[in-house]
Amino acid sequence: MPSLRAALIACLFALTGAAQAATPATPAAAVPKPVVAAPTESQAAFDARMQWWREARFGLFVHWGLYSAAAGRWNGEPVKGSAEWIQRNAHVPTGEYARQMLPLFKPKPGFAREWAKLAKQAGAKYLVFTSKHHEGFALHDSAVSDFDAKDATGRDLVREIVEAARAEGLKVGLYHSVIDWHHPAYPYRDFARLEHPLPHPLEKAGDKEDPGYAERANLKQYQDFLHAQVRELIEHYGPIDVLWWDYSNPGAEGETWRAQELMATVRKRQPGIVMNNRLYRSLGYDDPQGSLQWFDRAHGDFTTPEQAIPARGVTGVDWEACMTMNGTWGYSALDTHWKSTRELVRDLVDTASKGGNLLLNIGPMADGSVPQASVERLREIGAWLRRNGDSIYATSANPLGDVAWGRITRKRTADGERLYLHVFERPAGGELRIDAPGAWRARLLDGGAALRARRDGAALAIALPETLADSIDTVIELAPEKS
């Protein structure tokens, strides 16, 4: 017999739903930006904490969870949308999702070492992986949930991945979803009035399909659970270098998650950690330049344009473009639209030339195996970086303006400034012309062959070989001519 309180709450939900049906959603633009106290950390301390991250320029992202076993299909049928959202896109109730997916998730021995070695071979300097995605399945041994890897597989998969990454000299990051479709208290319907509501597999369902919601939904209980799992992650696995939050929208952000308390807890335990800003609104996935108007360092250390590189970079803001190799983050056997190594290397170069990092994603299969197409591309990127890494690592944005033939990066060294000219296409005249005052010497970065550089008025002209040495990106290093 339901309690009187539950019956009254259910009645209120029904009345509210009827009212909402006649009222337009609250536009995202009308939701005021959360007001948060400015960070007390000095600029010098912030710069010191961010130094390794800024110098890294290239990281490997890993999306892996129960959704990896679905591989883009539900009950044998293809499901549109990104593979890691399959529970929501196929509208699968929590119990049914767990019943079907848990038996299929069988990580093979040594998968974590394979990931770490592949990241190292690719030239990535840090590895960020999903400790828990929106489906709610935690890869660590959680004391506050049995929907975790330890209960499902008998293994603490976070520990395996963290230790493997450290063994390869990589910095370690945890992606952690602040929404959880599995947790009974997750109050997704409470935010249905927003232009961008919080997602859930049953978000369009009613009481018949999701009975007991009014009794279960409890934001405070859900916050307590979120904080408890985050404490487990930051307390039990040694130094964590990055915490990559996801997922907030205008009106469901910040103190919806008790964000300031959560960030303070993390920083107290992990004072050197770097965190993104997705505890707050993450507008601009399709227009990353537009999302930058919302950046506030009190919300996080860096911002994260998704699936796009800001056209002009982000002056004065640390940013990281996260991108896939095909069209999905989680593994899908159906998505074979792989980007070429040429496109991926040029994305890395483009990002570095605008002062950002590239976090490039792989979606392993349910046993942890990385799709061969991803392996091949990462190894080819690594081969290019072994020849040309000086033009990417520890560089800053192009100081000279756009060029038609490629991109430019800059590095400050003990011997003076270096400019790296990334030549994608050979100009018709066989010369590069840039507005760089002073005398410079030029050489191919790969192999060191000298190139002729001359002044032509205000321009510096560099003669190119008849054939570019690298069809993806031939890099020329410019160093000041010693007097």
N, C-alpha and C positions, 0 to 999 in steps of 0.2 A: 504494500500500500504506500504510495508516494506521500511524503510529508505535506502539510498544509503550505509550508514555505516554498517547497519545490513546485507545488501546483500554482501558487500565486506567481512565481517567477516565470513559469511556462506561459501563463496567461499574459503576463506583461510582454514577453517576447512576441507572442502572437499579435498583440495590439500594436507593438512597436513595428513589427514587420509590415502590418497593414498601412501604418502611417508612412513608413519608409517607401513603400511602393508608389505613393503619390508624391513624394518629395524627391527632387533631384539630388544626386550625390554631391557631397562637399568637394569642390574642385581642389586639386593639390595646391594650386597657386594661392588659394585663399587661406591655407593653413599657415599660420605664422611660423617663422623659423624659431626653433627653441633657443632661449636665452641661457647661455652657460657662462660661468665665470671663466675669465681668461686664464690660461695656464701660468703657473708661477715659475716654471723652469726657465732659466736664462737662455738667450739665443746661443751662447757658447756651449752650454750643456746639451741643448737640443742638437746642435750641429755635431757634437762629439758622439752622441748616441746614434745619430743617423748616418755617420760616416761610412760604415761598412756597407749599409744598404745602398747608399748613393753610388758607391764605387762598384757594387756588384753588377748592376745594369741588367742582369739576366737571371731569371729564376724559373724553376720547373713547378708547375701546378699539377696536382693529382686529384681527380674526382673519382672516388671509389666507395662503393657501399652496396647495399642490397640491390639497388636499382641496376647495378652492373650485371646481375644475373638475369634480369628481364631482357637486357640487350635490345631494347626498343620495341618489344612486343608484349602484349598482354593477352593471355589465353590464346596465343598463336596469331593474333592479329596485330599488324603494325599500328603504332600509336604516334600521332603527330606531336611535334614539340621536342624539346631537349630531353634526352634519355633519363637524366637524373630526376626529372619532374614526372616520371611516368605514373606514379601513384595518383598524383593530382590530375594529370591529363586524362587518365582512364577512369577517374572517380572511384578509386578502390578503397573500401573501408579498411580501417586499420587492422582489424583482426585477419581479414582475408589476405591483405598484403603480406603480413608477417607469416601466415600459414604457407603461402606459396613461395615466398622468397627465401626464408631462412634455410630450408633444406638445400637450396641451390648455391648458397654462398660458402665455398670451400677453398680458402686460401691455401696455396701450395707452399711447401717448405721453401724458405729462401727467397720468396718474392720481394721482400723489402730490400735485400742486398742487390737484387737485379735492378730495382728502381734507382737505388743510390748510385750504383756503378754507371747506369745509363745517364743519370743527371750529370755525373762527373765527366763522362765522355762527351756529353753535349756542350760542355763549357758553362753550365749553370753554376751559380755560386750559392744558391739557396733552394730549398725544396719546401713547398707549402702543400699540405695534403688535408683532405677532409676528415677531421676528427669526428664530425657528425654533420650530415646534410639535413635538408628539410624533412626527410622521411623519419628522422628521429633515432636511427640506429647508430649507436656510439661505438667507435672502434676501440675505445679504451675499456678498462675494467672499472665499471661504475658501481659504486655502492648505493646509488639512489635510483637505479633502474636495472631491470633484468633484460631490457632490450638493448643488449650490448654484445660485443664480440666475445668477451670472456664467457658469457652464458651460452652463446651460440656455437662457439668453436673451441672453447677451452683455452684460448690464447688472448693475450693483450696485444693487439695489433699496433696500437699507438707506440708501445714500447719497442716492438720490433722495428718499426719504421724509423723512429727517432734514433735508436742506436745504430742502425745501418747508415743513416745519413751522416751522423757524427763520425762514423768510421771512415767515410770518404772525404771528410773535411768540409762538409757542407753546413751552412747555417740551416736551422730547422724552423719551420712555421706551421702553425695549426690554423686551418680554416674551421670556423665554428658557426653553425647556424643558430640564430637566436629565435627562430621559429621551429616548431616541432610538431609534426602532424600526428605523431604517435601518442603524445602525452595527453591524458584525459582533461587536464585543466587548461590546455591551450585555448584561449578565448577568441577564436577567429571570428565568430559572428558578432562580437562586440565592436568590431571595426568595419562592419559591412557597409556603413554609411559613407566611407571614404571613396574618393575617386579611384584610388588604388588600394583596395581592401587587402588585408592579410590573406594569403592564399591557404587553401585547405582542400583535400580531395572531395569533401562534402560541402563545399562553400555554397553551392546552389541547391543543396538539399534542405528539406524541412525536418520537423520533429519526427516524422514517420521513419525517415532514412537514418536519422541521427538521434535516437531517443536518449533522453537523460542529459542533453547538453546543458540545460539550465541548472541542473544539480552539479554537474562536473566542472563547468567553466569557472575559473577563479584566477584572476590575473596575479594576485599576491602569491598563491601557491605555485603558479607557473614560474614567476620570477624567482622564487626561492629554489626551485628545481634547476633553473638555468644557472643561477649563481653557484649552486652546489657542484654541478658538473664542471663548470669552468674552474672552480677551486681545485677539483681533482686533477685537472689537466696541468695547472700551473704549479701544483705542489708535489706531484709524484714522478715527474719525468726529467728533472734537472733543468738546466737553462733552456728556455724557449726563446727564440730570436724574433719571431713574428707571430702576432695574433691577428688573423684575417677574418673579421666579423662579416656576417651576412644575415639578416636581410631586413631593411627598414623602408618605410614609406612615409610621406608627410601625414602626420596624425597618428602614426604607429611607429614611434621612434623615441630615442632619448630615454626619458623617464618611464616610457612604457616598459623598458627593460631595466629600469633603475641604473641607467648607463653610467652616471658619474660614480656611483658606488662600485659598480662592476669594474670600471677602469681603474679606480683607486686600489681595489683589491688586487688586480693584476699587477699594477706598477709596484705595489708594496712587496709582492713576492718575487717579481721579475723586473727589477728597476731598469735593466738595459733593453727591455723589449720594445719592439716597434709595432704599432697598431694602426690599422686603417680606420676610416671614418664611417663605416657602415652600421654602427650603432645608431646613426642618424640618417636622415633621408639620403637616398642614393639615386637621385635623379640623374638623367642624362645618359642612360645606357646607349641610346641611339644617337645622342648628341652630346658627346663627352664635354665639348667646349661649354655647352649650356649648363652642365652640372657644376661647373667650377664656381658659379656665383654663390653656391651654398657652402664652399669650403671654409672651415673654421678650425684652427689648430686645436681648440678645446674639444673638438669632436673626434680627433685622431691625428696621427702624424702624417698620413698621406692619403690621397684620394685615388679612386680606382675606376677610371673609364673602362668600360667593358665592350669588347669586340670592336674597338675603334681606337685610333690614335688621334689625339687632339691636333687639329690642323696647324696650330701655332705653338703647341706645347703649353705649358702653364708657368708663366714667369713668377718666380717667388714661391711656388708651391711644389712640394714633393708629390710625384704621381707615378702610378704604375698601370700600364695598359695590360689587362688580362685578356688573353685571346686563345681560341681553340685552333687545332690543326684541321678540323673539318667543321661540321655545323653543330656539334653537340659537346657538352662537357663530360657527361657520363658515357660509358661504353654503349655503342649501338652497332649491332651487326648490319644494320640497314644503311648507315651513313658511310658511303665510300667516296664522298666528294672531298678528297684530301687536297689541301693547299700544297703547292710545290715547295721544295727546299729554297728555290730562288725567292719565292714570295715571303717565306718565313724569315730568311736572312735579311731581306730588305725591310721587313717589318721591324726587326731588331735594330737595324741601322737607323731607320726612320725615327724610332722611339728614342734612341740614344742621342740623335742629332737635335732632338727637341728637349733634351734634359730629363727624360723619363726612364723608367725600367720597363722591361717586358717580362711578364709572367706567362709562360707558354704552357698550355694544358695538355695532359694525356689522360685518357680514360681507360684504365686497365679492365680486363675481363674479370669475371667473378672469382677466378682462382688467382688473380693478381698478375697474370700475364699481360704484357703490354702489346697492343696490336703491332704487327710487323711494320705497317706503314709508318707508325709513329717512331719505332726504333730506327728505321732507315733514315728518316728525316732528322732526328736528333743527332745521329752519328755524323751526318753530312754537315749539319750546323757546327758540330764540334770540330770537324776537320777544318772548316773555314775559320773558326775562331782560333785554332792553334796557329794559323798563319797570320791572322789579322786581329787578334784579340787586343793588342795595344790600342787599336782605334776605337774600342768599345769600352773596356773596363776602365773605371775611374776617369771617364771623360765627362765633359759638360756640353751644353747646347752650342749649336752653330752660332758664332758671333758675327757672321758676315752677311747674313741674309740668304734668301732662297737662290738656288742655282738650278738650271734646267737639266743638267746632266746627272744629277745624283744628290748626295747629301754631304754635310761637313760636320765633323766633331772636333772638339778641342780638348787638350790636356795640358795642365801646368806641371812641369817637372823641375827638378833641381837645376837642370841645364837650360831652362827657359821654356817658353810655350811651344807646343806642337799643334799643328793643324793636320787633320786627316781628311783628305778629299776622297770621298767614296764615289767612284765613277760607275754608274749604272749603264750609261749609254755614251759612246764616243762621239763628241761633237764633230760636225761635218768638216771643220777646218783642222781637226787633229790637235787643237790646243784648248786648255782650260784657262779661263780668265777670271780672276777674282780680285776684289778690292782689298788687298792686304798690303799696307805700306811697309817699307823697309826691304832689306835684302834677305832672301830665303834660299835654302838649298832643298832640292826635291829628290826623292827616291821612292821606288816601289817598296811598300812595306814588306811584301812577300818576296824575299830574295835580295832586296837591298840595291837593285840596279839603279844607278844615278839617272836622273832626267834633267833636261835643260830647262832652267827657269830664267826668265829675263823680265826686265821692267819695260812696260809699254805705256808711258805716261803714268796715270794713276793706277793702272792695272798691273797685276803680276800675271805673266803668261807662262804656262807650263806645257812643254811639248810632250804629247803622248806617243807611246809606241804605235806602230801601224795596226797591231792587233792587241786588244785588251787581254791581259793575262788571265783574267777571271771573268767569265761571262755573267756571273751573279753580281759581283762587286769587286772591282780592282781598286785597291786602296793605295793612295799616294801620301807619303808623310812629308810635311813641310816643317823644317826646323830653321831657326834664325841663323843666318850666315855669320860665322865667327869672324870678328875683325882681326 
